[in-house]
Amino acid sequence: MKFAALAFSCLFSCLLAFSMPANASDAGTFNAMMVLANQGDAEAQYHVGMMYNNGIGTQQDRSRAFEWFQKAAAANDPLGAYKLGCYYDGQGVGIVATDQDQALKYKLVSAKAGYARAQHDVALLYDRRGDSEEALKWWKMAGDQGLPGALFGLSRAYSAGKGTPRDLSLSYAYFKLSQLAPAKNVNEMASMLSKPELEKAERLVSEWKPQPTALTLKALSGIRAAEEHLKVARNKVF
């Protein structure tokens, strides 16, 4: 109980000390998050890594960000694992050597936990390796969450018949859902379909709804997710 009270006191002090000016609130969040991270909180370790990575509440320091992502991944935080995979996938130039096997290893952790961008990245990594069926599987998972790049990847896969039988109707539907192409390109694709194929595709488009996971929504929340994590930590102390 004494340890918990002390931890909360430190958290509260950090937040209070930086709660007034605009940018100072980010510094308060960073300092409070460091308290949790140093106590072994895996999600806090990820948030500290992101704050170092982006220079939020502290000076940008990608070397330290990498170290915190390593700690978060070792503690089984899926978003920490994703960012560690990103560093191995080329974002860590000057910090760590690019290693596609390590990138896939860590991004798979996050993809299996339900993070859409990790699923899309895993699909790209499998596609580079020529494993079209595995790539399609992960693009489908990310596409179901509404990630535009994954929907476009699905469109390309169905158009080329990579990892699946060729299906221009599905290719058109995913192409339109991705919203990554000009309207004239969408119309050109539509003109290549028979009337039944176009009706099938348009029905899929009209009935489709993205279903992002809680993990994807957390990742998209950025600093708000960090602030929410601090609130949860305070409530646990009480």
C-alpha positions, 0 to 999 in steps of 0.5 A: 500500500505504501508503494502504491501511494508513493507511486501515485504521489509521484504521478500526481506531482509530475502532472501537477508540475506541468499542467499549466502552459500549453506544451507543458501538459505534454511534458507532464504526461511524459514525466508521469509516463516515465514513472510508470515505465520505470515500474515496468508498465509495458504500455507506458514503455511504448508511450515513452518510446513514442514520445521520444520518437516524435519529440512530444513532451521531451526532446526527440531522441530516436535511440532512446525511443528504440530502447523503450520499444525494445522494453515494451516488446519484451514485456509483450506490448503489441504496439511496442512490438510494432514500432520495434518492427518498424525500426528493423524495417528501415525506420531505424537507420543509424540506430539499428541495421535493417533486418526483414526477418526481425521486422516480420517477427515483431510486426507479426506480434502486433498483427496477431493482436489486431493492429490494422497497420501491422497487419498491412505491413505483414502483408507487404512483407509476405508479398515481397517474399512471394507468399501471396496467400499469406499476404492476402490473409493479412490484407483481408484482416486489415482491410476489414478494419478499413485501412485504405492501403490494405483495401488497395492491396486487396484490389490488386491481389484480386485483379492479378489473381495473386493468392486467390482466383482472379475476381474483377468484381471484388477488385473493383469493390475494394478499389472503390472502398480504398478511396485512394484513386480518382473517380475516373479510375473507378469509372474505368474499372466499372466499365470493365465489369458485366452488369451482374458483376457491377451489381455484386460489387456495388452491393458489397460496397454499400453494405460494407462497414469498417470494423477497427479493433480496440488496439487499432483505435488505441494506436490512432488515438496517439497522445490521447491514449497515453493520457487515458493510460495515466487516468487508468493507472491513477484509478488503480491506485485508488 
